[in-house]
Amino acid sequence: MAHILIADDDELIAELASQVLIDAGHACGWVTSGEDAWALLKTRRPDVLLLDQDMPGMSGVTLLRRLRQSEEFYDLPVIMFTAMSGTEDESQAIYAGAQDFVRKPFDPRGLTGRVQRVLARRVNHPRHKALVTHLREKSGMSQPIETRERRFI
């Protein structure tokens, strides 16, 4: 069971998506603005965020960029909801850092399938690692300095 947050200004879409995901065995809640999503994320980190691309106020793309620049949420899996059918919107979502996208109106099986694929990619990853730790490991600096220096002596 994953914890999923939906941010969509269309309450009907948010409620329908929430019910589909609850029926699939996940814990799910929703908010209707980017600002509310940001505030809620600071109190509880979900396993996946479903984010409407085009909301009034803070748009989904703006929130996604904020997440990717954040030390706390840089690695949060995000699936963008889009009502637009152009490949430009899909490209914009992926370029901004989304793992996947779902077009509205959505197919319930397609939605649960995309959520499952994003979750499956995260199975062997820790739930969250501090950005500083992540960068140190990627650069090969995960060992203490004394240990690294001894190897070269």
DOKOLPA-486494 format. One line per field, with one value per residue (C-alpha): residue number from 1; residue in one letter; x, y, z. Coordinates in steps of 0.25 Angstrom, whole numbers, plus 5000, padded with zeros to 4 digits. Each point is the difference from the previous one (the first is absolute). Example, Ala and Ser with C-alpha at 12.3 -4.5 7.8 and 13.67 -1.06 7.14 Angstrom:
BEGIN
resi = [1 2]
resn = [A S]
east = [5049 5006]
north = [4982 5014]
up = [5031 4998]
//
This chain:
BEGIN
resi = [1 2 3 4 5 6 7 8 9 10 11 12 13 14 15 16 17 18 19 20 21 22 23 24 25 26 27 28 29 30 31 32 33 34 35 36 37 38 39 40 41 42 43 44 45 46 47 48 49 50 51 52 53 54 55 56 57 58 59 60 61 62 63 64 65 66 67 68 69 70 71 72 73 74 75 76 77 78 79 80 81 82 83 84 85 86 87 88 89 90 91 92 93 94 95 96 97 98 99 100 101 102 103 104 105 106 107 108 109 110 111 112 113 114 115 116 117 118 119 120 121 122 123 124 125 126 127 128 129 130 131 132 133 134 135 136 137 138 139 140 141 142 143 144 145 146 147 148 149 150 151 152 153]
resn = [M A H I L I A D D D E L I A E L A S Q V L I D A G H A C G W V T S G E D A W A L L K T R R P D V L L L D Q D M P G M S G V T L L R R L R Q S E E F Y D L P V I M F T A M S G T E D E S Q A I Y A G A Q D F V R K P F D P R G L T G R V Q R V L A R R V N H P R H K A L V T H L R E K S G M S Q P I E T R E R R F I]
east = [5000 5005 4997 4995 4997 4992 5001 4989 4991 4989 4993 4993 5013 5007 4989 4999 5015 5000 4989 5007 5013 4993 4993 5014 5004 5007 4999 4996 4996 4998 5002 4995 5012 5015 5001 4992 5008 5014 4994 4996 5013 5007 4992 4999 5008 4992 5006 4995 4994 4990 5000 4991 5008 4991 4995 4997 5010 5012 4999 5004 5013 5004 4998 5007 5012 5000 5000 5012 5008 4996 5010 4988 4992 5010 4997 4985 4994 4990 4989 4995 4985 4997 4987 5008 5003 5012 5014 5005 4993 5006 5014 4998 4996 5012 5010 4995 5003 4987 5002 4987 4987 4986 4990 4986 4990 5008 4997 5000 5009 5009 5002 5002 5010 5008 5000 5005 5011 5005 5000 5007 5011 5002 5000 5015 5002 4999 4988 5008 5014 5005 5005 5014 5002 4994 5010 5012 4997 4998 5014 5007 5002 4991 5011 5007 5012 5009 4996 5002 5014 5004 4997 5010 5012]
north = [5000 5014 5013 5009 5015 5006 5015 5004 5012 4992 4993 4990 4995 5000 4992 4990 4998 4998 4990 4992 5000 4996 4989 4995 4999 5013 5011 5013 5014 5013 5015 5010 5009 5000 5009 4990 4988 5007 5003 4985 4995 5006 4993 4986 4995 4991 4988 5007 5013 5001 5015 5008 5007 5012 5006 5014 5007 4991 4991 4985 5003 5011 4991 4989 5009 5004 4986 4996 5012 4996 4992 4993 4996 5000 4985 4999 4992 5009 4996 5012 5001 5008 5003 5004 4990 5006 4994 5014 4998 4986 5005 5012 4991 4990 5011 5007 4986 4992 4985 4998 5007 4996 5007 5004 4995 4987 4986 4993 4988 5010 5008 4989 4994 5012 5002 4985 5002 5013 4992 4988 5009 5004 4986 5000 5014 5006 5007 5013 5004 5013 5008 5002 4985 4997 5009 4995 4986 5003 5007 4989 5007 4992 4995 5009 5008 4992 4986 5006 5006 4986 4993 5008 5000]
up = [5000 4996 5005 4989 4999 4989 4997 4990 5000 4994 5012 4992 4993 5013 5007 4989 4999 5015 5000 4989 5008 5013 4993 4995 5014 5002 5011 4993 5002 4992 5000 4990 4998 4999 5012 5009 4994 5004 5014 5001 4995 5011 5011 4993 4988 4991 4992 4987 4996 4989 4996 4990 4990 4999 5013 5003 5010 5001 4988 5000 4992 5009 5012 4993 4998 5015 5004 4991 5006 5014 5009 5006 4987 4989 4999 5002 4989 4992 4990 4992 4997 4987 4993 4988 4989 4994 5001 5004 5013 5002 4997 5009 5012 4997 4998 5014 5007 4999 5000 4991 4996 4999 4991 5005 4999 5005 4998 5014 4996 4993 5013 5009 4990 4999 5015 5002 4989 5008 5013 4994 4996 5014 5006 5002 5003 5014 5003 5001 5002 5004 4987 5006 5003 4986 4993 5009 4996 4985 5001 5007 5013 5008 5009 5011 4995 5009 4994 4985 5004 5005 4988 4992 5010]
//
